[in-house]
Amino acid sequence: MRGNRSGNGFSLLEVMIALVVLSVGLLALIGLFGSGFTSLEVGNKTTLASQLAQRKMDALRVIPPVLTLNDEDHPSGMRRRWSIQKSENDPNIWVISVEVLWNNSQDQGRRVFIKSLKFF
């Protein structure tokens, strides 16, 4: 038995299925925004930590190392540690190390570490 239906429109069931499919897609897209912002925050913090480590390394490479040095400070809410030590293998080589530590938004410890050698 055929009803008196013209083929020009969509049925209510078709519209509801289309809305469900669209809603699932939009929810997935919104979830990507959250993870994208988290990745952006991690990238920004890592870049800042790398810059802090490099600035300290540049400052330490300028001073003449005459004795062993270990120290730290806390710029931009991060913990920065550095050391200057004589090499165990060669007394004319000094090892300069800089480490920057911080916690991300999930309270996980993150770290940037650089090391350089200075010859005298």
Secondary structure, DSSP 8 states (H G I E B T S, - for coil): ---S--TTS--HHHHHHHHHHHHHHHHHHHHHHHHHHHHHHHHHHHHHHHHHHHHHHHHHHHS---S-EEEEE-GGG-EEEEEEEE-SS-TTEEEEEEEEEEE-TT--EEEEEEEEEEE-
